[in-house]
Amino acid sequence: QVQLVESGGGLVQAGGSLRLSCAASGRIYSSSVMGWYRQTPGKQRELVATITSTGSTNYADSVKGRFTVSRDNAKNTVSLQMNSLKPEDTAVYYCKATRGLLVYWGQGTQVTVSS
């Protein structure tokens, strides 16, 4: 069964750091574009960062210079290092895998940044 399992969310003060991880089942990890998205109540889910199987990255303007996405192909994981966190980064963060027309989502992990 295809699975994406996120971990690493929590509560942090503004200016702090968190690292999110997403473990993907092997069948979807290889050749997939992996990404992180976030959602707050009443708003649409939005792109945070993506990384291709060859390591090309893309970031939302709001997180550029603060967040770094990476992947460990040997461990089938993708991570999001979040530094200089702001209260507006508070959201549920979701891991996404895209392989052709197939799209998979994790269950989400809450990140709360206090001011």
Residue, then its C-alpha position, 0 to 999 in steps of 0.5 A: q500500500v502506498q504511504l506517506v508518513e510525516s513527522g516533526g511538527g510541533l510548537v516553536q517560538a518565532g525565530g526558531s526552527l523545525r525539521l519535518s520529515c516524510a517517509a515514502s513507500g518505495r513504490i512511489y518514491s522513485s522518480s516522484v516529485m516530492g513536495w511540501y504543502r501547507q493549509t490553514p483553516g478556511k484557506q486553500r492548500e498552498l505550495v511550500a517547496t518541491i524537489t524532483s528526483t534529480g534534486s531540482t528545487n522550487y520554493a514559495d516566495s514566502v519561504k525562500g531563504r528560510f526553508t530548505v527541502s531535501r531528499d535522501n534517496a537511500k532512505n526514501t525520505v524527504s525533509l523540510q528544514m524550516n528556519s526563522l519561523k514566523p507566526e504566519d508559517t503556522a499551518v498543517y503541513y502535508c507531504k505530497a508525491t507526484r508520479g505522472l498522473l498519480v498523486y499521493w498525500g500524507q496525513g499532515t503534521q501541525v506546525t504552530v509558531s508562537s509570537 
